Structures are given as structure tokens and as C-alpha cells.
């Protein structure tokens, strides 16, 4: 059999667009049937089709931007790699499947490049290989089309984010419409959260982790299934972007332990059990971090400084040579005191920049408008509700969890990205929960003014 590709030219032609539309219709039928099945018991499912359509449309927009605007980028490299691996599986099944199931090793790129069809991006780390493998699976399911592979990535992202959104709707049934904003309406998350990217996968897995923890610690249901899902989602994040777990796992455990008193009845038993459980969680987290860090390569705790420095250097280079939208926060001191000094600037650049006067291209135009709206919402809530703003955060465990994670993660990506294009992708996990937290604060404060007592709203 001749190779499926020689010099692959990734485009969105008639075949891709037509096949993508057919796949979308087929998925739409499945989504519609599932919505009708679930909507009676879960009212938020009336938005199921809207959320799905936004996610797929956003992913396709990103595919168009990648091909016809950026004309380069990781997305094309991942798909090119997946196409090559697909080709090998078809022409040499035993070798192709072996590669698909193999772990990363330093000689992998050389081994791939030895074959004519394997001339593609460098496989220099586990995260790159993992995304290529997942794209390969979706490429088979999508009949070797860039468009349909994008649709399937978007759907993968949608399912995980929906799981988190749906559980928050169970905690806050009054606010299911408002909660759509943080999970599905933000332009960055719509567009960049649906392409063939690492961020699409990790954002979905993060949604599944939130779903699992809320099931176990708050909703008290589906314990075994939730543990299995949490393990699988964690494995994907560890393989692709383990540094997300460095912030997410402690935040989730804080959220979980804050709900322990609702799980354990009897004040005397609480006094005995809760300290023991919290201590066990702390010790377990320490050893999990040790194991995670030892296998995280460039994302290990020991290598984080050099990795962050590498991100800054590379993104500054792109800003200088490729006319991309770079920014600087000044010289970075990678000591604990240095991080603290840079924290306010990192927080600000993640959530409130680029400013309107920093617009250089279409992507920064979208980001600037989005950041400006978020800036206005944040200061509106802070100035309108003042002390009540902080009281709601303190007393509401769910909002506190989201702000702990989004603030810490937002600071980290803000001081390490140094490029608004990269930052737009990196900040999505923080942005999703930050916006959701603000939406909840707004709704809770508004309901209190209408005479609905805070205790009537699930905390």
C-alpha cells in the first residue's frame, strides 16, 4: 500500500468540511437524544446542545485560524505526527501499534525519522507523544481528516467540562444559566479549548477531576466510578501537563476536607476523625507529589525554574522575531521572595491583560475585550458589595476552592508565559474557575438583597 502521505498539506478543503459537518450532525443527534433523556431530572441539560455547539464551533474556528492565519503551530505538528503514526499503523500494524503503546524515550524521534513517513515534529517529551497518540486515535475515528479530528477533540473537551458544570448546577440549581458563562461562553475557552492542543485535553481532564471530587465529598454518590475517573484524568494530566496537578490537587483536597464535617455525623466522632483524615491527606499528598515530581521530567519540581525560564526565553524570542504579542513583567527572581513580589503582576496579566491599547492582532483583540469585560465585572462586584464580597468568599467553600486554584495557577502562568498568545491557552483552567467564582458571588449577593438567605443557597 502506498503511503497515506508524502508531503502532507494540512488544509480544510471540501472533503474536510463536508465530513466534519456529517460528524457534527451525527454527534448532534446523539447529544439531542441524551438531552431529552436527562433534561427532566437535570434542568441544566436544556443547554446541552447550545454548549456542545459552541464548543465544536469554537474548535473549528481555531482550526481555521491555525491553517489560514497562524499558518504554523503545535496543532499542525500534532496532527502531522498523528497522520504519520496512522500511516504506520495501516502499513505496518505491529510496529505502529507498538509505537502507539510505547512510552517516550530520548531516541524516539530518531527512530521515527528513520522511516520515510515519519518526518514530522520532534518528539522531545512525553507530553508531545501523548497528544500525538490521542490525535492518532481520533484521526482513525475521524477517517483521516483534520476537520473531523478537531470535532472529536472539541467533543472530548466538551464532555469533561460539562461534567464539572453539571455538578455545579446540582449544587446551585438556581444558577444553571449563569454558570454557563464561566464554563462555556468565554471566547478564549470556546476557541482555544477545542483545538488539537494539550490544553484541550487537560481542560477536559480538569473538569472530570472536579466532577469526581464533588461527587465524593459533596454530592455523596458514585464513589467507585468517581475514583476511577479521577485516576484516569490524573494520568492524562501527569503525562501532558503535570504542573496543573501541583496546584489543582491541593486545591481539590482543601475543598474536599472542608466538606468532611458534612460527611461525618456526630461532633465527638468529628473531633477524632477529621484531624486524622486531614493528616492522612497531607501525608498522602506529600508522597504523591514526590512520585509525581520524580517522573515529570521538565515539569518536575527540581526543573521548574529552568522550565519557566525556557518558556520566557522562547516566547520573548517569538515576540521579537515573529511579531507575536509579547509582554514583560521585568526581570524575574526565581526565589520564594521573587515569586511573591511578582504575584500581583502575574495575577493582573493573566486575568486583566492584554489591555485595549496592547492590541496587535485579531487574537489579542479578542483577548483584550474579554479581559476588559472581566476587569469591569471584578471591580463592579468589589465596589458594589465591598465587605460582603469577601464574606461570601470566606463562607462559601466552593467559591473559596475556585479562587484558591485560579489565583495560584493564574499567577504561575502569568509570570512564565511572556506571550499573550501562549498565555491565552495556559490560563484557561484558571480563567474558567475565576469567572465561575465571580458569577456565583454576583448571584449569591443579588439573591441576598432580594431576601434569600445565604444558607438557602448551597455552599
C-alpha positions as CSV (number, residue, x, y, z in Angstrom):
1,X,0.0,0.0,0.0
2,X,1.3,3.4,-0.9
3,X,1.9,5.8,2.0
4,X,-1.1,7.8,3.0
5,X,1.0,10.9,2.8
6,X,4.2,12.1,1.2
7,X,4.4,15.8,1.7
8,X,1.2,16.4,3.7
9,X,-0.6,19.7,3.1
10,X,-3.0,20.2,6.0
11,X,-5.9,22.2,4.8
12,X,-9.7,22.4,5.3
13,X,-11.0,21.6,1.8
14,X,-14.3,20.3,0.6
15,X,-13.6,16.8,2.0
16,X,-12.7,18.0,5.5
17,X,-15.6,20.5,5.7
18,X,-18.2,18.1,4.4
19,X,-17.0,15.2,6.6
20,X,-16.8,17.5,9.6
21,X,-20.4,18.6,9.0
22,X,-21.6,15.0,8.8
23,X,-19.8,14.1,12.0
24,X,-21.2,17.1,13.7
25,X,-24.8,16.1,12.7
26,X,-24.2,12.5,13.9
27,X,-22.9,13.8,17.2
28,X,-25.8,16.3,17.4
29,X,-28.3,13.5,17.1
30,X,-26.7,11.6,19.9
31,X,-26.4,14.8,22.0
32,X,-30.1,15.7,21.3
33,X,-31.3,12.2,22.3
34,X,-29.2,12.2,25.5
35,X,-30.5,15.7,26.3
36,X,-34.1,14.5,26.1
37,X,-33.3,11.6,28.3
38,X,-31.7,13.7,31.0
39,X,-33.5,17.1,30.9
40,X,-36.4,16.0,33.1
41,X,-34.2,15.2,36.1
42,X,-31.4,17.7,35.4
43,X,-32.8,21.0,34.1
44,X,-29.4,22.3,33.0
45,X,-29.5,19.8,30.1
46,X,-31.7,22.2,28.2
47,X,-28.4,24.0,27.5
48,X,-26.6,20.7,26.5
49,X,-26.9,21.3,22.7
50,X,-26.0,25.0,23.0
51,X,-22.9,24.3,25.0
52,X,-21.9,21.4,22.6
53,X,-22.4,23.6,19.5
54,X,-20.4,26.4,20.9
55,X,-17.5,24.1,21.8
56,X,-17.4,22.4,18.4
57,X,-17.8,25.7,16.5
58,X,-15.0,27.2,18.6
59,X,-12.7,24.3,17.8
60,X,-13.4,24.6,14.1
61,X,-12.7,28.4,14.3
62,X,-9.4,27.6,15.9
63,X,-8.6,25.1,13.1
64,X,-9.3,27.8,10.5
65,X,-7.1,30.3,12.4
66,X,-4.3,27.7,12.7
67,X,-4.3,26.9,9.0
68,X,-5.1,30.3,7.4
69,X,-4.0,32.9,9.9
70,X,-1.1,31.5,12.1
71,X,-0.1,29.0,9.3
72,X,2.0,27.2,11.9
73,X,1.9,26.0,15.4
74,X,1.7,23.0,17.7
75,X,-1.7,21.9,16.3
76,X,-0.4,21.3,12.9
77,X,2.6,19.4,14.3
78,X,0.4,17.2,16.5
79,X,-1.9,16.3,13.6
80,X,1.0,15.8,11.2
81,X,2.5,13.4,13.8
82,X,-0.8,11.6,14.2
83,X,-1.2,11.3,10.5
84,X,2.3,9.7,10.3
85,X,1.5,7.3,13.1
86,X,-1.8,6.4,11.4
87,X,0.1,5.7,8.2
88,X,2.5,3.4,10.1
89,X,-0.3,1.5,11.8
90,X,-2.0,0.9,8.4
91,X,1.1,-0.1,6.5
92,X,3.0,-1.9,9.4
93,X,0.4,-2.7,12.1
94,X,2.7,-4.5,14.5
95,X,5.3,-1.6,14.5
96,X,2.6,1.1,14.5
97,X,0.7,-0.4,17.4
98,X,4.0,-0.9,19.3
99,X,4.7,2.8,18.9
100,X,1.2,3.7,19.9
101,X,1.5,1.7,23.2
102,X,5.2,2.7,23.9
103,X,6.5,5.1,26.4
104,X,8.6,8.1,25.5
105,X,12.3,7.6,25.3
106,X,15.1,10.0,24.2
107,X,15.7,8.1,21.0
108,X,12.1,8.1,19.8
109,X,12.4,10.9,17.3
110,X,15.5,9.3,15.6
111,X,13.7,6.0,15.4
112,X,10.6,7.7,13.8
113,X,12.6,9.8,11.4
114,X,14.3,6.7,10.1
115,X,11.1,5.8,8.2
116,X,10.2,8.0,5.2
117,X,6.7,8.7,6.6
118,X,7.9,9.8,10.0
119,X,9.4,13.1,9.1
120,X,7.5,15.4,11.4
121,X,7.9,17.4,14.6
122,X,10.4,16.4,17.2
123,X,9.1,14.1,19.8
124,X,11.1,15.5,22.6
125,X,8.9,14.7,25.6
126,X,6.1,12.6,27.0
127,X,3.6,15.4,26.6
128,X,4.1,15.7,22.9
129,X,3.9,12.0,22.3
130,X,0.7,11.6,24.4
131,X,-1.1,14.3,22.4
132,X,0.0,12.7,19.1
133,X,-1.2,9.3,20.3
134,X,-4.6,10.7,21.3
135,X,-4.8,12.6,17.9
136,X,-4.0,9.3,16.2
137,X,-7.0,7.5,17.8
138,X,-9.2,10.4,16.8
139,X,-7.7,10.5,13.3
140,X,-8.8,6.9,12.8
141,X,-12.3,7.6,14.2
142,X,-12.4,10.8,12.0
143,X,-11.4,9.0,8.8
144,X,-8.1,10.7,8.4
145,X,-9.5,14.3,8.4
146,X,-8.1,17.3,10.1
147,X,-11.6,18.7,10.4
148,X,-13.2,15.7,12.0
149,X,-10.2,15.1,14.3
150,X,-10.8,18.7,15.5
151,X,-14.5,18.0,16.0
152,X,-13.6,14.9,18.1
153,X,-11.1,16.9,20.2
154,X,-13.8,19.6,20.8
155,X,-16.3,16.9,21.8
156,X,-13.7,15.3,24.2
157,X,-13.2,18.7,25.8
158,X,-16.9,19.4,26.0
159,X,-17.7,16.2,27.8
160,X,-15.2,16.8,30.6
161,X,-16.2,20.4,31.1
162,X,-19.9,19.6,31.0
163,X,-19.4,17.0,33.8
164,X,-18.0,19.8,36.1
165,X,-20.6,22.3,35.0
166,X,-23.5,19.8,35.6
167,X,-22.3,19.0,39.2
168,X,-22.1,22.7,40.0
169,X,-25.7,23.1,38.7
170,X,-26.7,20.4,41.2
171,X,-25.0,22.5,44.0
172,X,-26.6,25.7,42.7
173,X,-29.8,24.8,40.8
174,X,-30.9,28.5,40.8
175,X,-27.9,29.5,38.7
176,X,-27.5,26.9,36.0
177,X,-27.9,29.6,33.3
178,X,-25.4,31.9,34.8
179,X,-22.9,29.1,35.3
180,X,-22.7,28.6,31.6
181,X,-20.6,31.8,31.3
182,X,-17.5,30.5,33.1
183,X,-17.6,27.0,31.6
184,X,-18.8,27.6,28.0
185,X,-19.2,31.3,27.0
186,X,-15.8,32.8,27.5
187,X,-14.3,33.3,23.9
188,X,-10.9,32.0,24.8
189,X,-12.3,28.8,26.2
190,X,-14.7,28.4,23.3
191,X,-12.0,28.8,20.7
192,X,-8.7,27.6,22.2
193,X,-10.3,25.0,24.4
194,X,-11.5,22.9,21.4
195,X,-8.5,22.6,19.1
196,X,-5.9,19.8,18.7
197,X,-3.9,21.0,21.7
198,X,-2.6,19.8,25.0
199,X,-4.8,22.4,26.7
200,X,-7.9,20.9,25.2
201,X,-7.1,17.5,26.8
202,X,-6.0,18.9,30.2
203,X,-9.0,21.2,30.5
204,X,-11.4,18.3,29.9
205,X,-9.5,16.2,32.5
206,X,-9.6,19.0,35.0
207,X,-13.4,19.0,34.5
208,X,-13.6,15.3,35.3
209,X,-11.5,15.8,38.4
210,X,-13.8,18.5,39.7
211,X,-16.7,16.2,38.9
212,X,-15.2,13.3,40.8
213,X,-14.2,15.3,43.9
214,X,-17.6,16.9,44.1
215,X,-19.3,13.5,43.8
216,X,-17.3,12.0,46.6
217,X,-17.1,14.9,49.1
218,X,-20.3,16.9,48.4
219,X,-22.9,15.0,46.5
220,X,-22.0,11.7,48.2
221,X,-22.6,9.5,45.2
222,X,-20.9,7.3,42.6
223,X,-17.9,6.7,44.7
224,X,-16.2,3.9,42.8
225,X,-16.9,5.5,39.4
226,X,-15.6,8.8,40.6
227,X,-12.3,7.3,41.9
228,X,-11.8,5.5,38.5
229,X,-12.4,8.7,36.6
230,X,-10.2,10.8,38.9
231,X,-7.3,8.3,38.4
232,X,-7.7,8.3,34.6
233,X,-8.0,12.1,34.4
234,X,-4.9,12.5,36.7
235,X,-2.9,10.1,34.5
236,X,-3.6,12.2,31.4
237,X,-2.7,15.4,33.2
238,X,0.5,13.8,34.6
239,X,1.5,12.8,31.0
240,X,0.8,16.1,29.4
241,X,1.0,19.0,32.0
242,X,1.7,17.7,35.5
243,X,2.3,21.2,36.8
244,X,-1.5,21.6,36.7
245,X,-1.8,19.0,39.4
246,X,0.8,20.8,41.6
247,X,-1.9,23.5,42.1
248,X,-5.2,21.6,41.4
249,X,-4.6,18.6,43.7
250,X,-4.0,20.6,46.9
251,X,-6.9,22.9,46.0
252,X,-9.2,20.0,45.5
253,X,-8.1,18.4,48.8
254,X,-8.7,21.7,50.6
255,X,-12.2,21.7,49.0
256,X,-12.8,18.1,50.0
257,X,-11.6,18.4,53.6
258,X,-13.7,21.5,54.1
259,X,-16.8,19.3,53.4
260,X,-15.7,16.5,55.7
261,X,-17.9,17.7,58.5
262,X,-21.0,17.2,56.3
263,X,-20.0,13.6,55.7
264,X,-19.3,12.7,59.3
265,X,-22.1,12.9,61.7
266,X,-21.6,13.4,65.5
267,X,-19.4,16.1,67.0
268,X,-17.3,13.7,69.0
269,X,-16.6,11.5,66.0
270,X,-15.7,14.6,64.0
271,X,-13.2,15.7,66.6
272,X,-11.5,12.3,66.4
273,X,-11.7,11.6,62.7
274,X,-11.3,14.9,60.9
275,X,-7.8,15.6,62.2
276,X,-6.7,12.1,61.4
277,X,-8.2,12.3,57.9
278,X,-6.6,15.7,57.2
279,X,-3.2,14.5,58.4
280,X,-3.5,11.4,56.3
281,X,-4.4,13.5,53.2
282,X,-1.5,15.8,53.9
283,X,1.0,13.0,54.2
284,X,-0.5,11.2,51.2
285,X,-0.3,14.4,49.1
286,X,3.4,14.8,50.0
287,X,4.3,11.3,48.8
288,X,2.1,11.7,45.6
289,X,3.9,15.0,44.8
290,X,7.3,13.3,45.4
291,X,6.3,10.4,43.0
292,X,4.8,12.8,40.5
293,X,7.7,15.1,40.5
294,X,10.3,12.3,40.1
295,X,8.6,11.2,36.8
296,X,7.6,14.7,35.5
297,X,10.8,15.4,33.6
298,X,11.0,19.1,32.6
299,X,7.9,19.7,34.8
300,X,9.5,18.2,38.0
301,X,9.7,20.5,41.0
302,X,13.5,20.5,40.6
303,X,13.4,21.6,37.0
304,X,10.5,24.1,37.2
305,X,12.8,27.1,37.4
306,X,14.7,26.2,34.2
307,X,11.4,25.2,32.5
308,X,9.8,28.6,33.4
309,X,13.0,30.4,32.2
310,X,12.8,28.4,29.0
311,X,9.1,29.4,28.4
312,X,10.0,33.1,29.0
313,X,13.0,33.0,26.6
314,X,11.2,31.2,23.9
315,X,8.1,33.4,24.0
316,X,10.1,36.5,24.1
317,X,12.0,35.3,21.0
318,X,8.7,34.7,19.2
319,X,7.5,38.1,20.2
320,X,10.7,39.7,18.7
321,X,11.2,37.6,15.6
322,X,7.7,36.5,14.6
323,X,5.9,39.7,15.6
324,X,3.8,37.9,18.2
325,X,2.3,39.6,21.2
326,X,4.9,39.5,23.9
327,X,4.9,41.2,27.3
328,X,7.3,41.6,30.1
329,X,7.0,41.9,33.9
330,X,10.5,42.9,34.4
331,X,13.5,40.8,35.5
332,X,12.3,37.6,37.3
333,X,13.8,36.5,40.5
334,X,13.0,32.7,40.9
335,X,13.3,32.7,44.6
336,X,10.3,32.5,47.0
337,X,10.5,36.2,47.7
338,X,10.8,36.9,44.0
339,X,7.6,34.9,43.3
340,X,5.8,36.9,46.0
341,X,6.9,40.2,44.5
342,X,5.8,39.2,41.1
343,X,2.5,37.7,42.2
344,X,0.3,40.8,41.8
345,X,1.7,41.4,38.3
346,X,1.2,37.8,37.4
347,X,-2.4,37.8,38.6
348,X,-3.1,41.0,36.7
349,X,-1.6,39.9,33.4
350,X,-3.5,36.6,33.5
351,X,-6.9,37.9,34.1
352,X,-6.9,41.6,33.0
353,X,-4.4,41.8,30.1
354,X,-3.9,42.4,27.3
355,X,-5.2,46.0,27.7
356,X,-7.1,47.6,24.9
357,X,-4.0,49.6,23.9
358,X,-1.9,46.4,23.7
359,X,-3.9,45.0,20.7
360,X,-1.6,43.9,17.9
361,X,-3.7,41.3,16.0
362,X,-7.0,39.5,15.9
363,X,-6.3,37.1,18.8
364,X,-5.2,39.9,21.1
365,X,-8.3,41.9,20.1
366,X,-10.5,39.1,21.4
367,X,-8.3,38.6,24.5
368,X,-8.3,42.4,25.2
369,X,-12.1,42.7,25.0
370,X,-12.5,39.6,27.2
371,X,-10.0,40.9,29.8
372,X,-11.7,44.3,29.8
373,X,-15.1,42.8,30.5
374,X,-13.7,40.6,33.2
375,X,-11.9,43.6,34.8
376,X,-15.1,45.6,34.8
377,X,-17.0,42.6,36.4
378,X,-14.4,42.1,39.1
379,X,-14.3,45.8,40.1
380,X,-18.1,46.1,39.9
381,X,-18.6,43.3,42.4
382,X,-15.8,44.5,44.6
383,X,-17.1,48.1,44.8
384,X,-20.8,47.3,44.9
385,X,-20.6,44.6,47.6
386,X,-17.4,45.6,49.4
387,X,-17.2,43.7,52.7
388,X,-19.9,41.3,51.6
389,X,-17.7,40.3,48.6
390,X,-15.1,38.9,51.0
391,X,-17.6,37.4,53.4
392,X,-19.2,35.3,50.6
393,X,-15.7,34.1,49.6
394,X,-14.9,33.2,53.2
395,X,-18.1,31.4,54.0
396,X,-18.6,29.6,50.6
397,X,-16.3,26.6,50.3
398,X,-16.9,26.2,46.6
399,X,-16.0,29.7,45.7
400,X,-13.0,29.6,48.0
401,X,-11.7,26.5,46.3
402,X,-12.1,28.1,42.8
403,X,-10.4,31.3,43.9
404,X,-7.5,29.5,45.6
405,X,-6.8,27.4,42.4
406,X,-7.4,30.2,39.9
407,X,-5.3,32.8,41.8
408,X,-2.3,30.5,42.3
409,X,-2.4,29.0,38.8
410,X,-3.1,32.4,37.3
411,X,0.0,33.9,39.0
412,X,2.2,31.0,37.8
413,X,1.2,31.1,34.1
414,X,1.3,34.9,34.2
415,X,4.9,35.1,35.3
416,X,6.0,32.3,33.0
417,X,4.3,32.9,29.7
418,X,5.6,36.3,28.5
419,X,3.4,36.0,25.3
420,X,-0.3,36.8,25.1
421,X,-0.9,34.1,22.6
422,X,0.6,31.4,24.8
423,X,-1.0,32.9,27.9
424,X,-4.5,32.7,26.4
425,X,-4.1,28.9,26.2
426,X,-2.2,28.4,29.5
427,X,-4.7,30.4,31.6
428,X,-7.9,28.6,30.6
429,X,-8.1,26.4,33.7
430,X,-7.7,29.5,36.0
431,X,-10.0,31.6,33.9
432,X,-12.8,29.0,33.9
433,X,-12.9,28.8,37.7
434,X,-12.2,32.5,38.3
435,X,-15.1,33.6,36.1
436,X,-17.4,30.9,37.6
437,X,-16.5,32.2,41.1
438,X,-17.3,35.8,40.2
439,X,-20.6,34.6,38.7
440,X,-21.5,32.8,41.9
441,X,-20.6,35.8,44.0
442,X,-22.8,38.0,41.9
443,X,-25.8,35.7,42.1
444,X,-25.5,35.0,45.8
445,X,-25.1,38.7,46.7
446,X,-28.1,39.6,44.4
447,X,-30.3,36.9,46.0
448,X,-29.4,38.1,49.5
449,X,-30.5,41.6,48.6
450,X,-33.8,40.0,47.4
451,X,-34.2,38.4,50.8
452,X,-33.0,35.0,50.0
453,X,-30.8,33.9,53.0
454,X,-27.3,32.7,52.1
455,X,-27.9,29.4,53.9
456,X,-30.8,28.7,51.4
457,X,-28.2,28.6,48.7
458,X,-25.9,25.6,48.7
459,X,-22.5,26.5,50.0
